[in-house]
Amino acid sequence: MYVEDNREVAEAVAAHFKGDARFMWLGYLTTADELAKRAAAMTPDVVIVDLDLPGSDAFGAMKELRQQQPGARALVFSGRVTSSSIDQALEAGAWGYVYKSDGMDALLAGVIDVSRGDFILSPTARKVYSQA
C-alpha cells in the first residue's frame, strides 16, 4: 500500500512493484486520511508513505497506523530529507526513510529490509542524518 498524492509518481511506483513477483500491490491512497482504516481492511506488511500530503498529517497517520495495526510497518518515501523530518518519521513509528532521488532500487531494497524487521535509511537519508 502506498500513500502518495502525485498520481504519476504513484503509478510509477505501482508499476515497479506489480512487475516484481516478491510483492503484492494493494493500491495507493491520495491522502493519509483513511490510512489506518484501509490498512485494517487489507493488512499490509509495509505501507509506503509520502510526507507531503493533503488532508491528515502523514506523521499523525503513521502514529495511528502503528497503534491500530502494529504488524504494518511504515516506510517513508519522500522528496524531503532533513534530520528533523527523519526524526519525526521515526518518532511516528516509521521503520525507515527513503529519499525519492535515491531511486526505485533504494525503495525496493527498503521495502524488503523493512518487511524483514530492519530499520533502514537510504544512502542520502543516512548521510543527512549522520551530519545532524
Rosetta constraint file for C-alpha pairs under 8 A:
AtomPair CA 1 CA 25 HARMONIC 6.48 0.50
AtomPair CA 1 CA 26 HARMONIC 4.95 0.50
AtomPair CA 1 CA 27 HARMONIC 5.23 0.50
AtomPair CA 1 CA 28 HARMONIC 5.46 0.50
AtomPair CA 1 CA 29 HARMONIC 7.82 0.50
AtomPair CA 1 CA 39 HARMONIC 7.95 0.50
AtomPair CA 1 CA 44 HARMONIC 6.64 0.50
AtomPair CA 1 CA 46 HARMONIC 6.99 0.50
AtomPair CA 1 CA 47 HARMONIC 4.97 0.50
AtomPair CA 1 CA 48 HARMONIC 6.30 0.50
AtomPair CA 2 CA 10 HARMONIC 7.39 0.50
AtomPair CA 2 CA 26 HARMONIC 7.99 0.50
AtomPair CA 2 CA 27 HARMONIC 6.44 0.50
AtomPair CA 2 CA 28 HARMONIC 4.45 0.50
AtomPair CA 2 CA 29 HARMONIC 6.31 0.50
AtomPair CA 2 CA 47 HARMONIC 5.71 0.50
AtomPair CA 2 CA 48 HARMONIC 4.61 0.50
AtomPair CA 2 CA 49 HARMONIC 5.92 0.50
AtomPair CA 3 CA 28 HARMONIC 5.47 0.50
AtomPair CA 3 CA 29 HARMONIC 4.74 0.50
AtomPair CA 3 CA 30 HARMONIC 5.81 0.50
AtomPair CA 3 CA 31 HARMONIC 6.33 0.50
AtomPair CA 3 CA 32 HARMONIC 6.40 0.50
AtomPair CA 3 CA 35 HARMONIC 7.77 0.50
AtomPair CA 3 CA 47 HARMONIC 7.62 0.50
AtomPair CA 3 CA 48 HARMONIC 6.21 0.50
AtomPair CA 3 CA 49 HARMONIC 4.83 0.50
AtomPair CA 3 CA 50 HARMONIC 6.00 0.50
AtomPair CA 4 CA 9 HARMONIC 7.50 0.50
AtomPair CA 4 CA 10 HARMONIC 5.95 0.50
AtomPair CA 4 CA 28 HARMONIC 6.91 0.50
AtomPair CA 4 CA 29 HARMONIC 6.25 0.50
AtomPair CA 4 CA 30 HARMONIC 5.11 0.50
AtomPair CA 4 CA 31 HARMONIC 6.79 0.50
AtomPair CA 4 CA 49 HARMONIC 6.67 0.50
AtomPair CA 4 CA 50 HARMONIC 5.49 0.50
AtomPair CA 4 CA 53 HARMONIC 6.95 0.50
AtomPair CA 5 CA 10 HARMONIC 7.58 0.50
AtomPair CA 5 CA 29 HARMONIC 7.38 0.50
AtomPair CA 5 CA 30 HARMONIC 4.24 0.50
AtomPair CA 5 CA 31 HARMONIC 6.26 0.50
AtomPair CA 5 CA 53 HARMONIC 6.02 0.50
AtomPair CA 5 CA 54 HARMONIC 7.39 0.50
AtomPair CA 6 CA 10 HARMONIC 6.19 0.50
AtomPair CA 6 CA 30 HARMONIC 7.44 0.50
AtomPair CA 7 CA 11 HARMONIC 6.03 0.50
AtomPair CA 7 CA 30 HARMONIC 7.90 0.50
AtomPair CA 8 CA 12 HARMONIC 6.17 0.50
AtomPair CA 9 CA 13 HARMONIC 6.19 0.50
AtomPair CA 10 CA 14 HARMONIC 6.04 0.50
AtomPair CA 10 CA 28 HARMONIC 7.01 0.50
AtomPair CA 11 CA 15 HARMONIC 6.10 0.50
AtomPair CA 12 CA 16 HARMONIC 6.55 0.50
AtomPair CA 13 CA 17 HARMONIC 6.41 0.50
AtomPair CA 13 CA 104 HARMONIC 7.52 0.50
AtomPair CA 14 CA 18 HARMONIC 5.85 0.50
AtomPair CA 14 CA 25 HARMONIC 7.01 0.50
AtomPair CA 14 CA 27 HARMONIC 7.48 0.50
AtomPair CA 15 CA 19 HARMONIC 6.09 0.50
AtomPair CA 16 CA 20 HARMONIC 6.71 0.50
AtomPair CA 16 CA 104 HARMONIC 7.75 0.50
AtomPair CA 17 CA 23 HARMONIC 6.13 0.50
AtomPair CA 17 CA 24 HARMONIC 7.46 0.50
AtomPair CA 17 CA 25 HARMONIC 6.35 0.50
AtomPair CA 17 CA 108 HARMONIC 7.95 0.50
AtomPair CA 18 CA 23 HARMONIC 7.01 0.50
AtomPair CA 18 CA 24 HARMONIC 6.97 0.50
AtomPair CA 18 CA 25 HARMONIC 5.93 0.50
AtomPair CA 26 CA 42 HARMONIC 7.47 0.50
AtomPair CA 26 CA 44 HARMONIC 7.64 0.50
AtomPair CA 29 CA 35 HARMONIC 7.58 0.50
AtomPair CA 30 CA 53 HARMONIC 7.58 0.50
AtomPair CA 30 CA 54 HARMONIC 8.00 0.50
AtomPair CA 31 CA 35 HARMONIC 7.85 0.50
AtomPair CA 31 CA 53 HARMONIC 5.88 0.50
AtomPair CA 31 CA 54 HARMONIC 5.83 0.50
AtomPair CA 31 CA 55 HARMONIC 6.00 0.50
AtomPair CA 31 CA 56 HARMONIC 7.04 0.50
AtomPair CA 32 CA 53 HARMONIC 7.07 0.50
AtomPair CA 32 CA 54 HARMONIC 7.76 0.50
AtomPair CA 32 CA 55 HARMONIC 6.71 0.50
AtomPair CA 32 CA 56 HARMONIC 5.50 0.50
AtomPair CA 32 CA 57 HARMONIC 6.99 0.50
AtomPair CA 32 CA 58 HARMONIC 5.99 0.50
AtomPair CA 32 CA 61 HARMONIC 5.97 0.50
AtomPair CA 33 CA 55 HARMONIC 6.18 0.50
AtomPair CA 33 CA 56 HARMONIC 5.09 0.50
AtomPair CA 33 CA 61 HARMONIC 7.16 0.50
AtomPair CA 34 CA 38 HARMONIC 5.98 0.50
AtomPair CA 35 CA 39 HARMONIC 5.95 0.50
AtomPair CA 35 CA 61 HARMONIC 6.51 0.50
AtomPair CA 35 CA 65 HARMONIC 6.98 0.50
AtomPair CA 36 CA 40 HARMONIC 6.09 0.50
AtomPair CA 36 CA 61 HARMONIC 7.01 0.50
AtomPair CA 36 CA 64 HARMONIC 6.25 0.50
AtomPair CA 36 CA 65 HARMONIC 4.76 0.50
AtomPair CA 36 CA 68 HARMONIC 6.69 0.50
AtomPair CA 36 CA 69 HARMONIC 7.24 0.50
AtomPair CA 37 CA 41 HARMONIC 6.60 0.50
AtomPair CA 38 CA 42 HARMONIC 6.20 0.50
AtomPair CA 39 CA 43 HARMONIC 5.19 0.50
AtomPair CA 39 CA 44 HARMONIC 6.19 0.50
AtomPair CA 39 CA 65 HARMONIC 7.54 0.50
AtomPair CA 39 CA 69 HARMONIC 7.25 0.50
AtomPair CA 39 CA 72 HARMONIC 7.74 0.50
AtomPair CA 40 CA 68 HARMONIC 7.59 0.50
AtomPair CA 40 CA 69 HARMONIC 6.54 0.50
AtomPair CA 43 CA 69 HARMONIC 7.71 0.50
AtomPair CA 43 CA 72 HARMONIC 6.94 0.50
AtomPair CA 44 CA 72 HARMONIC 5.79 0.50
AtomPair CA 45 CA 71 HARMONIC 6.66 0.50
AtomPair CA 45 CA 72 HARMONIC 4.77 0.50
AtomPair CA 45 CA 73 HARMONIC 6.09 0.50
AtomPair CA 45 CA 115 HARMONIC 6.33 0.50
AtomPair CA 46 CA 72 HARMONIC 5.54 0.50
AtomPair CA 46 CA 73 HARMONIC 4.70 0.50
AtomPair CA 46 CA 74 HARMONIC 5.74 0.50
AtomPair CA 46 CA 75 HARMONIC 6.89 0.50
AtomPair CA 46 CA 111 HARMONIC 6.75 0.50
AtomPair CA 46 CA 114 HARMONIC 7.22 0.50
AtomPair CA 46 CA 115 HARMONIC 6.26 0.50
AtomPair CA 47 CA 72 HARMONIC 6.84 0.50
AtomPair CA 47 CA 73 HARMONIC 6.05 0.50
AtomPair CA 47 CA 74 HARMONIC 4.76 0.50
AtomPair CA 47 CA 75 HARMONIC 6.06 0.50
AtomPair CA 48 CA 74 HARMONIC 5.88 0.50
AtomPair CA 48 CA 75 HARMONIC 4.79 0.50
AtomPair CA 48 CA 76 HARMONIC 5.71 0.50
AtomPair CA 48 CA 77 HARMONIC 6.30 0.50
AtomPair CA 49 CA 58 HARMONIC 7.29 0.50
AtomPair CA 49 CA 74 HARMONIC 6.74 0.50
AtomPair CA 49 CA 75 HARMONIC 6.05 0.50
AtomPair CA 49 CA 76 HARMONIC 4.77 0.50
AtomPair CA 49 CA 77 HARMONIC 5.79 0.50
AtomPair CA 49 CA 78 HARMONIC 7.65 0.50
AtomPair CA 50 CA 58 HARMONIC 7.31 0.50
AtomPair CA 50 CA 76 HARMONIC 5.82 0.50
AtomPair CA 50 CA 77 HARMONIC 5.16 0.50
AtomPair CA 50 CA 78 HARMONIC 5.03 0.50
AtomPair CA 51 CA 57 HARMONIC 7.88 0.50
AtomPair CA 51 CA 58 HARMONIC 5.39 0.50
AtomPair CA 51 CA 59 HARMONIC 7.43 0.50
AtomPair CA 51 CA 76 HARMONIC 7.07 0.50
AtomPair CA 51 CA 77 HARMONIC 7.55 0.50
AtomPair CA 51 CA 78 HARMONIC 5.95 0.50
AtomPair CA 51 CA 80 HARMONIC 7.76 0.50
AtomPair CA 52 CA 58 HARMONIC 7.33 0.50
AtomPair CA 52 CA 78 HARMONIC 7.62 0.50
AtomPair CA 53 CA 57 HARMONIC 7.20 0.50
AtomPair CA 53 CA 58 HARMONIC 6.83 0.50
AtomPair CA 56 CA 60 HARMONIC 7.19 0.50
AtomPair CA 56 CA 61 HARMONIC 6.78 0.50
AtomPair CA 57 CA 61 HARMONIC 6.21 0.50
AtomPair CA 58 CA 62 HARMONIC 6.18 0.50
AtomPair CA 59 CA 63 HARMONIC 6.33 0.50
AtomPair CA 59 CA 88 HARMONIC 7.00 0.50
AtomPair CA 59 CA 89 HARMONIC 6.18 0.50
AtomPair CA 59 CA 92 HARMONIC 5.51 0.50
AtomPair CA 60 CA 64 HARMONIC 6.21 0.50
AtomPair CA 60 CA 92 HARMONIC 6.91 0.50
AtomPair CA 61 CA 65 HARMONIC 6.06 0.50
AtomPair CA 62 CA 66 HARMONIC 6.11 0.50
AtomPair CA 62 CA 74 HARMONIC 6.67 0.50
AtomPair CA 62 CA 92 HARMONIC 5.68 0.50
AtomPair CA 62 CA 93 HARMONIC 6.23 0.50
AtomPair CA 62 CA 94 HARMONIC 6.96 0.50
AtomPair CA 63 CA 67 HARMONIC 6.29 0.50
AtomPair CA 63 CA 92 HARMONIC 4.84 0.50
AtomPair CA 63 CA 93 HARMONIC 5.99 0.50
AtomPair CA 64 CA 68 HARMONIC 6.05 0.50
AtomPair CA 65 CA 69 HARMONIC 5.38 0.50
AtomPair CA 65 CA 70 HARMONIC 7.10 0.50
AtomPair CA 65 CA 72 HARMONIC 7.32 0.50
AtomPair CA 66 CA 70 HARMONIC 4.78 0.50
AtomPair CA 66 CA 71 HARMONIC 7.76 0.50
AtomPair CA 66 CA 72 HARMONIC 7.04 0.50
AtomPair CA 66 CA 73 HARMONIC 7.50 0.50
AtomPair CA 66 CA 92 HARMONIC 7.98 0.50
AtomPair CA 66 CA 93 HARMONIC 6.22 0.50
AtomPair CA 73 CA 93 HARMONIC 7.87 0.50
AtomPair CA 73 CA 94 HARMONIC 6.70 0.50
AtomPair CA 73 CA 95 HARMONIC 6.16 0.50
AtomPair CA 73 CA 114 HARMONIC 7.01 0.50
AtomPair CA 73 CA 115 HARMONIC 7.32 0.50
AtomPair CA 74 CA 93 HARMONIC 6.96 0.50
AtomPair CA 74 CA 94 HARMONIC 4.71 0.50
AtomPair CA 74 CA 95 HARMONIC 5.78 0.50
AtomPair CA 74 CA 96 HARMONIC 7.29 0.50
AtomPair CA 75 CA 94 HARMONIC 5.54 0.50
AtomPair CA 75 CA 95 HARMONIC 5.62 0.50
AtomPair CA 75 CA 96 HARMONIC 4.92 0.50
AtomPair CA 75 CA 97 HARMONIC 5.86 0.50
AtomPair CA 75 CA 98 HARMONIC 7.48 0.50
AtomPair CA 75 CA 110 HARMONIC 7.63 0.50
AtomPair CA 75 CA 111 HARMONIC 7.21 0.50
AtomPair CA 75 CA 114 HARMONIC 7.39 0.50
AtomPair CA 76 CA 89 HARMONIC 7.33 0.50
AtomPair CA 76 CA 94 HARMONIC 6.75 0.50
AtomPair CA 76 CA 96 HARMONIC 6.15 0.50
AtomPair CA 76 CA 97 HARMONIC 4.62 0.50
AtomPair CA 76 CA 98 HARMONIC 5.93 0.50
AtomPair CA 77 CA 97 HARMONIC 6.15 0.50
AtomPair CA 77 CA 98 HARMONIC 4.81 0.50
AtomPair CA 77 CA 99 HARMONIC 5.82 0.50
AtomPair CA 77 CA 100 HARMONIC 5.87 0.50
AtomPair CA 77 CA 107 HARMONIC 7.31 0.50
AtomPair CA 78 CA 97 HARMONIC 7.71 0.50
AtomPair CA 78 CA 98 HARMONIC 6.51 0.50
AtomPair CA 78 CA 99 HARMONIC 5.25 0.50
AtomPair CA 78 CA 100 HARMONIC 5.32 0.50
AtomPair CA 79 CA 99 HARMONIC 5.73 0.50
AtomPair CA 79 CA 100 HARMONIC 5.05 0.50
AtomPair CA 79 CA 101 HARMONIC 6.89 0.50
AtomPair CA 80 CA 85 HARMONIC 7.59 0.50
AtomPair CA 80 CA 99 HARMONIC 6.96 0.50
AtomPair CA 81 CA 85 HARMONIC 6.37 0.50
AtomPair CA 81 CA 86 HARMONIC 6.92 0.50
AtomPair CA 81 CA 99 HARMONIC 6.28 0.50
AtomPair CA 81 CA 124 HARMONIC 7.96 0.50
AtomPair CA 81 CA 125 HARMONIC 6.19 0.50
AtomPair CA 81 CA 128 HARMONIC 7.28 0.50
AtomPair CA 82 CA 86 HARMONIC 6.23 0.50
AtomPair CA 82 CA 125 HARMONIC 7.62 0.50
AtomPair CA 82 CA 128 HARMONIC 6.39 0.50
AtomPair CA 82 CA 129 HARMONIC 7.15 0.50
AtomPair CA 83 CA 87 HARMONIC 6.08 0.50
AtomPair CA 83 CA 128 HARMONIC 6.24 0.50
AtomPair CA 83 CA 129 HARMONIC 4.96 0.50
AtomPair CA 83 CA 132 HARMONIC 6.11 0.50
AtomPair CA 84 CA 88 HARMONIC 6.13 0.50
AtomPair CA 85 CA 89 HARMONIC 6.07 0.50
AtomPair CA 86 CA 90 HARMONIC 6.17 0.50
AtomPair CA 86 CA 97 HARMONIC 6.79 0.50
AtomPair CA 86 CA 125 HARMONIC 7.74 0.50
AtomPair CA 86 CA 129 HARMONIC 7.40 0.50
AtomPair CA 87 CA 91 HARMONIC 6.07 0.50
AtomPair CA 88 CA 92 HARMONIC 6.10 0.50
AtomPair CA 89 CA 93 HARMONIC 6.45 0.50
AtomPair CA 89 CA 94 HARMONIC 5.36 0.50
AtomPair CA 89 CA 97 HARMONIC 7.75 0.50
AtomPair CA 90 CA 94 HARMONIC 4.77 0.50
AtomPair CA 90 CA 95 HARMONIC 6.71 0.50
AtomPair CA 90 CA 96 HARMONIC 7.30 0.50
AtomPair CA 95 CA 114 HARMONIC 6.21 0.50
AtomPair CA 95 CA 118 HARMONIC 7.23 0.50
AtomPair CA 95 CA 119 HARMONIC 4.88 0.50
AtomPair CA 95 CA 120 HARMONIC 6.60 0.50
AtomPair CA 96 CA 110 HARMONIC 7.22 0.50
AtomPair CA 96 CA 114 HARMONIC 7.00 0.50
AtomPair CA 96 CA 119 HARMONIC 5.33 0.50
AtomPair CA 96 CA 120 HARMONIC 4.48 0.50
AtomPair CA 96 CA 121 HARMONIC 5.45 0.50
AtomPair CA 97 CA 120 HARMONIC 6.48 0.50
AtomPair CA 97 CA 121 HARMONIC 4.95 0.50
AtomPair CA 97 CA 122 HARMONIC 6.34 0.50
AtomPair CA 97 CA 125 HARMONIC 6.66 0.50
AtomPair CA 98 CA 102 HARMONIC 7.09 0.50
AtomPair CA 98 CA 106 HARMONIC 6.87 0.50
AtomPair CA 98 CA 107 HARMONIC 6.24 0.50
AtomPair CA 98 CA 110 HARMONIC 7.19 0.50
AtomPair CA 98 CA 121 HARMONIC 6.00 0.50
AtomPair CA 98 CA 122 HARMONIC 4.79 0.50
AtomPair CA 98 CA 124 HARMONIC 7.91 0.50
AtomPair CA 98 CA 125 HARMONIC 6.49 0.50
AtomPair CA 99 CA 103 HARMONIC 7.59 0.50
AtomPair CA 99 CA 122 HARMONIC 6.43 0.50
AtomPair CA 99 CA 124 HARMONIC 6.46 0.50
AtomPair CA 99 CA 125 HARMONIC 6.14 0.50
AtomPair CA 100 CA 104 HARMONIC 7.79 0.50
AtomPair CA 100 CA 107 HARMONIC 7.98 0.50
AtomPair CA 102 CA 106 HARMONIC 5.95 0.50
AtomPair CA 102 CA 107 HARMONIC 7.90 0.50
AtomPair CA 102 CA 122 HARMONIC 6.97 0.50
AtomPair CA 102 CA 123 HARMONIC 7.12 0.50
AtomPair CA 102 CA 124 HARMONIC 6.79 0.50
AtomPair CA 103 CA 107 HARMONIC 6.55 0.50
AtomPair CA 104 CA 108 HARMONIC 6.03 0.50
AtomPair CA 105 CA 109 HARMONIC 6.06 0.50
AtomPair CA 106 CA 110 HARMONIC 5.93 0.50
AtomPair CA 106 CA 122 HARMONIC 6.27 0.50
AtomPair CA 107 CA 111 HARMONIC 6.17 0.50
AtomPair CA 108 CA 112 HARMONIC 6.34 0.50
AtomPair CA 109 CA 113 HARMONIC 6.14 0.50
AtomPair CA 110 CA 114 HARMONIC 5.94 0.50
AtomPair CA 110 CA 120 HARMONIC 6.47 0.50
AtomPair CA 110 CA 121 HARMONIC 7.81 0.50
AtomPair CA 110 CA 122 HARMONIC 7.42 0.50
AtomPair CA 111 CA 115 HARMONIC 5.94 0.50
AtomPair CA 112 CA 116 HARMONIC 6.41 0.50
AtomPair CA 113 CA 117 HARMONIC 6.56 0.50
AtomPair CA 113 CA 118 HARMONIC 5.29 0.50
AtomPair CA 113 CA 119 HARMONIC 7.29 0.50
AtomPair CA 113 CA 120 HARMONIC 7.06 0.50
AtomPair CA 114 CA 118 HARMONIC 4.93 0.50
AtomPair CA 114 CA 119 HARMONIC 6.06 0.50
AtomPair CA 114 CA 120 HARMONIC 6.97 0.50
AtomPair CA 121 CA 125 HARMONIC 5.48 0.50
AtomPair CA 121 CA 126 HARMONIC 5.24 0.50
AtomPair CA 122 CA 126 HARMONIC 5.91 0.50
AtomPair CA 123 CA 127 HARMONIC 6.21 0.50
AtomPair CA 124 CA 128 HARMONIC 6.14 0.50
AtomPair CA 125 CA 129 HARMONIC 5.95 0.50
AtomPair CA 126 CA 130 HARMONIC 5.98 0.50
AtomPair CA 127 CA 131 HARMONIC 6.36 0.50
AtomPair CA 128 CA 132 HARMONIC 6.66 0.50
